[in-house]
Amino acid sequence: MLVASATETQRFFLWLAPSMVTVGFSGVVFEAWSGNYVPIPLWIVSPVMVLVAWWSFLRIPRRVTVDDRALVFDVPGRSFVMTIADITQINARKWNGGCVTVSARRKQIFLPRGMSNLRAVSAAVLERNPAIRLIGQLPETP
């Protein structure tokens, strides 16, 4: 059973990014409470940005485990399973926004490129299902 996990630095930034968006929105709320004018579009866009930031950053798996026939992704608060037979491609291009994308029929999972042991996990998945299309090169393990 192979496991790839996010590094401490990656975990830190996965929490820092949505936290900073939340702090920015808190600044907007503070300005409004102190009596200053805050434009209505900012009131609409700011909460949406906070929700999108937390939703997207909490969906990035912190750990991936390869079982016999499936990948188990651990995200904060829960885990979910994707069978290896359902995976159609692994997009590991260098210029893919720092992520390795694992795609199934109707789902895409974004994994941080620098996860420890990600190369071994990707190779094991490709070995178990040779029909998976690999785009780019497997990431180097730090």
C-alpha positions in Angstrom: 0.0 0.0 0.0 1.6 3.2 -1.2 1.0 6.6 0.4 1.7 10.1 -1.0 1.2 13.0 1.4 1.5 16.8 1.2 4.6 18.3 2.8 4.3 20.6 5.8 5.0 23.6 3.6 2.2 22.6 1.3 -0.2 22.1 4.2 0.7 25.5 5.5 -0.1 27.3 2.3 -3.3 25.3 1.7 -4.5 26.8 4.9 -2.9 30.2 4.5 -4.4 31.1 1.1 -8.1 30.9 2.2 -7.3 32.4 5.5 -5.8 35.5 3.8 -9.0 35.9 1.7 -11.0 35.7 4.8 -8.9 38.3 6.5 -9.4 40.6 3.5 -13.1 40.2 3.8 -12.9 41.0 7.5 -11.2 44.2 6.5 -14.2 45.1 4.3 -16.6 44.3 7.1 -14.6 46.4 9.6 -14.5 49.4 7.2 -18.3 49.2 6.8 -18.8 48.9 10.6 -16.6 51.9 11.2 -18.9 54.1 9.1 -16.9 54.2 5.8 -18.6 53.7 2.5 -18.1 50.2 1.0 -19.3 49.8 -2.6 -22.2 47.3 -3.1 -20.3 45.2 -5.7 -17.6 44.6 -3.1 -20.2 43.4 -0.6 -21.4 40.9 -3.3 -17.9 39.7 -4.5 -16.1 39.5 -1.2 -18.3 36.7 0.4 -18.3 34.8 -2.8 -14.5 34.9 -3.0 -14.2 33.7 0.6 -16.6 30.8 -0.1 -14.7 29.8 -3.3 -11.3 30.1 -1.6 -12.3 27.8 1.3 -14.2 25.4 -1.0 -11.4 25.0 -3.5 -8.5 24.8 -1.0 -10.3 22.3 1.2 -11.0 20.0 -1.8 -7.3 19.5 -2.5 -6.3 16.1 -1.0 -3.6 16.1 1.7 -2.9 12.4 1.4 -3.4 9.7 -1.3 -3.3 6.0 -0.6 -3.2 3.3 -3.3 -5.2 0.2 -2.4 -5.6 -2.9 -4.6 -8.2 -1.4 -6.9 -8.7 2.2 -5.8 -7.2 5.5 -4.7 -8.2 6.9 -1.3 -8.0 10.7 -1.1 -7.9 12.3 2.3 -9.1 15.8 2.5 -9.8 17.8 5.7 -12.9 16.3 7.4 -13.4 13.3 5.1 -12.0 10.9 2.6 -13.3 9.6 -0.7 -12.5 6.8 -3.1 -11.8 6.7 -6.8 -11.4 3.3 -8.4 -8.3 2.9 -10.6 -10.5 1.5 -13.4 -12.4 4.8 -13.6 -9.3 6.9 -14.1 -8.9 8.0 -17.7 -5.8 10.3 -17.5 -3.1 11.7 -15.4 -2.0 15.2 -16.4 1.5 15.8 -15.1 2.7 18.6 -17.3 5.2 20.9 -15.7 3.1 24.0 -16.5 -0.1 22.6 -15.0 -0.3 25.2 -12.3 1.8 23.2 -9.8 -0.7 20.4 -9.8 -0.9 16.8 -11.1 -4.5 16.3 -12.3 -6.1 12.8 -11.9 -9.2 12.6 -14.1 -12.0 10.1 -14.0 -15.2 10.1 -16.1 -16.8 13.1 -14.4 -14.3 14.1 -11.7 -10.9 15.8 -11.6 -8.7 15.7 -8.5 -5.8 18.2 -8.2 -2.8 17.0 -6.3 0.1 19.3 -5.3 3.1 18.4 -7.5 5.6 18.3 -4.6 3.7 15.6 -2.6 6.1 13.1 -1.1 6.0 9.8 -3.0 3.7 11.1 -5.7 5.9 9.6 -8.4 5.6 6.1 -6.9 1.8 6.4 -6.5 1.4 7.6 -10.1 3.5 4.8 -11.4 1.6 2.2 -9.4 -1.7 3.5 -10.8 -0.4 3.4 -14.3 0.9 -0.1 -13.7 -2.5 -1.3 -12.5 -4.4 0.3 -15.4 -2.3 0.6 -18.6 -5.3 2.3 -20.4 -4.7 5.5 -18.4 -3.3 8.3 -20.6 -0.3 10.0 -19.1 0.3 13.6 -20.2 3.7 15.0 -19.4 6.3 13.3 -17.1 5.7 11.8 -13.7 6.8 14.3 -11.0 10.1 13.9 -9.2 9.8 13.0 -5.5 11.4 15.5 -3.2 
